[in-house]
C-alpha cells in the first residue's frame, strides 16, 4: 500500500462523513469503533497526527473493534497493561473506562513516536515500540491498508456529498 509518507497531517475533516466512512468499512454493527470519528478527529487535532493512521491501528489491533480486548476492556489499540504484564509474565491488555480513552492513548503513543523521529507507519512498526519487530512488516501493511480503505471511502463520500 502506498500510504502518505508523513504521519503529521493537520487537516480538518467532516466528522459526520468520517463516521459514515468508518462505519461503511467496518461493516459489523457490533464494532466498538462505530461512530468514533469525533474521538479520532479530536485527538488528531490535539496530537497533530493523521487520523487515518490511528484508525488503521485501531482496526488492526482490535479486529475491527470486535476483539475480546475491545469488547471486554474497551481497548482498541492493543495497549498493554505493563504492570500486570510484567507480573503475569505475558501480554495483558489494559482496561479502559471507554473506547475514547483507548483512542486517546493510540494518538499519544503515535505522537511520541513521531517526536522520536518515526515519521512513517513502517518506521513506527520497525521501532518495536508499538508492535513486536518480528511482526513489523505485517503490522505496517495491515495498518496502511485499513487506513487507506477508510481514507478512500471518506473521499468517495465527500465527493458524493459535493455533487
One Martini backbone bead per residue (centre of mass of N, CA, C, O) as a GRO file, in nm:
protein
  163
    1UNK     BB    1   0.096   0.037   0.024
    2UNK     BB    2   0.054   0.383  -0.065
    3UNK     BB    3   0.129   0.572   0.192
    4UNK     BB    4   0.164   0.843   0.333
    5UNK     BB    5   0.460   0.938   0.467
    6UNK     BB    6   0.332   1.136   0.668
    7UNK     BB    7   0.180   1.173   0.994
    8UNK     BB    8   0.170   1.472   0.969
    9UNK     BB    9  -0.173   1.604   0.978
   10UNK     BB   10  -0.346   1.921   0.949
   11UNK     BB   11  -0.670   1.836   0.899
   12UNK     BB   12  -0.997   1.892   0.811
   13UNK     BB   13  -1.282   1.706   0.904
   14UNK     BB   14  -1.579   1.531   0.860
   15UNK     BB   15  -1.743   1.364   1.098
   16UNK     BB   16  -1.989   1.241   0.954
   17UNK     BB   17  -1.833   1.119   0.714
   18UNK     BB   18  -1.634   0.952   0.879
   19UNK     BB   19  -1.839   0.776   1.017
   20UNK     BB   20  -1.954   0.655   0.759
   21UNK     BB   21  -1.690   0.537   0.652
   22UNK     BB   22  -1.621   0.360   0.893
   23UNK     BB   23  -1.888   0.198   0.899
   24UNK     BB   24  -1.863   0.085   0.609
   25UNK     BB   25  -1.591  -0.069   0.658
   26UNK     BB   26  -1.669  -0.239   0.910
   27UNK     BB   27  -1.990  -0.356   0.891
   28UNK     BB   28  -2.007  -0.407   1.191
   29UNK     BB   29  -2.239  -0.346   1.447
   30UNK     BB   30  -2.041  -0.444   1.707
   31UNK     BB   31  -1.844  -0.220   1.692
   32UNK     BB   32  -1.635  -0.008   1.888
   33UNK     BB   33  -1.580   0.199   1.625
   34UNK     BB   34  -1.842   0.309   1.605
   35UNK     BB   35  -1.883   0.640   1.608
   36UNK     BB   36  -1.552   0.766   1.650
   37UNK     BB   37  -1.460   1.021   1.489
   38UNK     BB   38  -1.448   1.245   1.703
   39UNK     BB   39  -1.209   1.117   1.857
   40UNK     BB   40  -1.006   1.109   1.625
   41UNK     BB   41  -1.018   1.418   1.554
   42UNK     BB   42  -0.949   1.541   1.825
   43UNK     BB   43  -0.668   1.395   1.851
   44UNK     BB   44  -0.545   1.491   1.585
   45UNK     BB   45  -0.535   1.788   1.663
   46UNK     BB   46  -0.376   1.763   1.933
   47UNK     BB   47  -0.131   1.565   1.800
   48UNK     BB   48  -0.072   1.590   1.494
   49UNK     BB   49  -0.230   1.333   1.354
   50UNK     BB   50  -0.324   1.104   1.144
   51UNK     BB   51  -0.631   0.955   1.167
   52UNK     BB   52  -0.600   0.707   0.973
   53UNK     BB   53  -0.372   0.566   1.120
   54UNK     BB   54  -0.529   0.522   1.392
   55UNK     BB   55  -0.755   0.365   1.264
   56UNK     BB   56  -0.577   0.138   1.154
   57UNK     BB   57  -0.475   0.045   1.425
   58UNK     BB   58  -0.748  -0.016   1.556
   59UNK     BB   59  -0.842  -0.223   1.348
   60UNK     BB   60  -0.607  -0.419   1.382
   61UNK     BB   61  -0.595  -0.450   1.707
   62UNK     BB   62  -0.943  -0.511   1.713
   63UNK     BB   63  -1.086  -0.646   1.486
   64UNK     BB   64  -1.277  -0.401   1.415
   65UNK     BB   65  -1.391  -0.386   1.725
   66UNK     BB   66  -1.420  -0.729   1.817
   67UNK     BB   67  -1.244  -0.798   2.027
   68UNK     BB   68  -1.197  -0.885   2.342
   69UNK     BB   69  -1.064  -0.616   2.436
   70UNK     BB   70  -1.281  -0.434   2.317
   71UNK     BB   71  -1.535  -0.559   2.461
   72UNK     BB   72  -1.398  -0.588   2.775
   73UNK     BB   73  -1.171  -0.314   2.768
   74UNK     BB   74  -1.179  -0.082   2.549
   75UNK     BB   75  -0.938  -0.204   2.357
   76UNK     BB   76  -0.822  -0.072   2.030
   77UNK     BB   77  -0.473  -0.063   2.058
   78UNK     BB   78  -0.302  -0.286   2.204
   79UNK     BB   79  -0.274  -0.214   2.501
   80UNK     BB   80  -0.053  -0.247   2.758
   81UNK     BB   81  -0.028  -0.373   3.089
   82UNK     BB   82   0.267  -0.353   3.228
   83UNK     BB   83   0.230  -0.444   3.522
   84UNK     BB   84   0.064  -0.706   3.463
   85UNK     BB   85   0.260  -0.831   3.257
   86UNK     BB   86   0.505  -0.858   3.442
   87UNK     BB   87   0.366  -1.035   3.657
   88UNK     BB   88   0.257  -1.259   3.440
   89UNK     BB   89   0.459  -1.292   3.184
   90UNK     BB   90   0.247  -1.144   2.987
   91UNK     BB   91   0.008  -1.044   2.791
   92UNK     BB   92  -0.182  -0.746   2.895
   93UNK     BB   93  -0.462  -0.582   2.861
   94UNK     BB   94  -0.586  -0.285   2.888
   95UNK     BB   95  -0.816  -0.100   3.080
   96UNK     BB   96  -1.099   0.090   2.985
   97UNK     BB   97  -1.367   0.295   3.032
   98UNK     BB   98  -1.329   0.376   2.721
   99UNK     BB   99  -1.263   0.407   2.389
  100UNK     BB  100  -1.158   0.701   2.394
  101UNK     BB  101  -0.914   0.643   2.580
  102UNK     BB  102  -0.775   0.451   2.380
  103UNK     BB  103  -0.746   0.648   2.144
  104UNK     BB  104  -0.571   0.854   2.292
  105UNK     BB  105  -0.326   0.659   2.331
  106UNK     BB  106  -0.259   0.616   2.041
  107UNK     BB  107  -0.186   0.913   1.978
  108UNK     BB  108   0.033   0.945   2.192
  109UNK     BB  109   0.219   0.722   2.084
  110UNK     BB  110   0.254   0.837   1.796
  111UNK     BB  111   0.358   1.115   1.871
  112UNK     BB  112   0.606   1.005   2.018
  113UNK     BB  113   0.730   0.872   1.767
  114UNK     BB  114   0.751   1.128   1.596
  115UNK     BB  115   0.935   1.284   1.800
  116UNK     BB  116   1.151   1.028   1.759
  117UNK     BB  117   1.143   1.005   1.414
  118UNK     BB  118   0.874   0.852   1.341
  119UNK     BB  119   0.712   0.921   1.017
  120UNK     BB  120   0.614   0.620   0.971
  121UNK     BB  121   0.472   0.321   0.976
  122UNK     BB  122   0.733   0.159   0.940
  123UNK     BB  123   0.905   0.298   1.165
  124UNK     BB  124   0.716   0.223   1.393
  125UNK     BB  125   0.723  -0.080   1.358
  126UNK     BB  126   1.053  -0.102   1.364
  127UNK     BB  127   1.093   0.010   1.663
  128UNK     BB  128   0.915  -0.171   1.878
  129UNK     BB  129   0.690   0.033   2.027
  130UNK     BB  130   0.407  -0.105   1.911
  131UNK     BB  131   0.545  -0.357   1.790
  132UNK     BB  132   0.679  -0.630   1.705
  133UNK     BB  133   0.941  -0.674   1.493
  134UNK     BB  134   0.845  -0.952   1.366
  135UNK     BB  135   0.553  -0.793   1.269
  136UNK     BB  136   0.603  -0.524   1.117
  137UNK     BB  137   0.523  -0.573   0.815
  138UNK     BB  138   0.229  -0.661   0.871
  139UNK     BB  139   0.137  -0.427   1.043
  140UNK     BB  140   0.192  -0.198   0.839
  141UNK     BB  141   0.015  -0.311   0.613
  142UNK     BB  142  -0.256  -0.321   0.767
  143UNK     BB  143  -0.271  -0.028   0.856
  144UNK     BB  144  -0.254   0.095   0.570
  145UNK     BB  145  -0.503  -0.047   0.453
  146UNK     BB  146  -0.713   0.062   0.650
  147UNK     BB  147  -0.655   0.362   0.610
  148UNK     BB  148  -0.715   0.361   0.302
  149UNK     BB  149  -1.006   0.262   0.305
  150UNK     BB  150  -1.118   0.503   0.469
  151UNK     BB  151  -1.013   0.731   0.290
  152UNK     BB  152  -1.161   0.647   0.030
  153UNK     BB  153  -1.446   0.656   0.150
  154UNK     BB  154  -1.437   0.948   0.233
  155UNK     BB  155  -1.385   1.068  -0.051
  156UNK     BB  156  -1.638   0.950  -0.181
  157UNK     BB  157  -1.846   1.090   0.009
  158UNK     BB  158  -1.753   1.379  -0.035
  159UNK     BB  159  -1.815   1.387  -0.338
  160UNK     BB  160  -2.115   1.309  -0.320
  161UNK     BB  161  -2.189   1.567  -0.141
  162UNK     BB  162  -2.083   1.784  -0.371
  163UNK     BB  163  -2.288   1.691  -0.623
   0.00000   0.00000   0.00000
